Amino acid sequence: MSKKKPLTPDEVKTAADQFFPLFKIVADQMPAGSTAEDTLKCMEAVSKLALFNRTQEPKGLPFGFNKPSVDTTKED
């Protein structure tokens, strides 16, 4: 679909269904009296952090053959 064509109501509804739950998550964390503009700015920062966190590999997890051995000498 061309980027210059007007958006359809279904496209706008789909985008709103994705956007507003995320907006609500951030808005619920904002201090009382925050404006929608404040929330949008904060949402941008939170989104950048979320994308950064997504790209980071978990630390401390076994990788390849470096898995911890199981201790079978438990005393009861």
C-alpha positions in Angstrom: 0.0 0.0 0.0 1.3 3.5 -0.8 2.4 5.8 2.0 0.6 8.7 0.3 -2.9 7.0 0.4 -5.2 8.2 3.2 -5.4 5.8 6.1 -8.4 3.6 6.4 -10.6 3.5 9.5 -9.4 -0.1 10.0 -5.7 1.0 9.9 -6.4 3.7 12.4 -8.3 1.4 14.7 -5.5 -1.2 14.6 -2.9 1.4 15.4 -5.0 2.8 18.3 -5.6 -0.7 19.7 -1.8 -1.1 19.8 -1.0 2.4 21.0 -3.4 3.2 23.8 -2.6 0.1 26.1 1.0 1.2 26.0 0.1 4.8 26.6 -2.0 3.7 29.6 0.9 1.7 31.1 3.1 4.8 31.1 0.3 7.2 32.1 -0.5 5.1 35.2 3.1 5.5 36.3 3.2 9.3 35.8 2.8 11.7 38.8 -0.5 13.4 39.4 -1.0 16.5 37.2 1.1 15.3 34.3 -0.1 16.3 30.9 -0.6 14.1 27.9 2.5 15.8 26.4 4.6 14.8 29.4 3.3 11.3 29.2 4.2 11.1 25.4 7.7 12.4 26.1 8.1 9.8 28.9 6.6 7.1 26.7 9.2 7.8 24.0 12.0 7.4 26.6 10.5 4.2 28.0 10.1 2.8 24.5 13.8 3.5 23.7 14.8 1.7 26.9 12.5 -1.2 26.1 14.0 -1.6 22.7 17.5 -1.4 24.2 16.6 -4.1 26.7 15.2 -6.3 24.0 18.6 -6.2 22.2 20.6 -7.2 25.3 21.4 -10.8 25.9 20.5 -12.1 29.3 23.6 -12.3 31.6 24.5 -15.2 33.7 22.6 -17.9 31.8 24.3 -21.1 30.7 25.6 -20.9 27.1 26.7 -23.8 24.9 28.6 -26.4 26.8 29.2 -24.2 29.9 26.2 -25.5 31.7 26.5 -26.1 35.5 26.8 -29.7 36.6 24.0 -31.2 38.6 25.1 -32.1 42.2 23.8 -35.6 42.9 25.5 -35.9 46.4 22.7 -34.4 48.4 22.5 -35.5 52.0 19.1 -36.0 53.5 
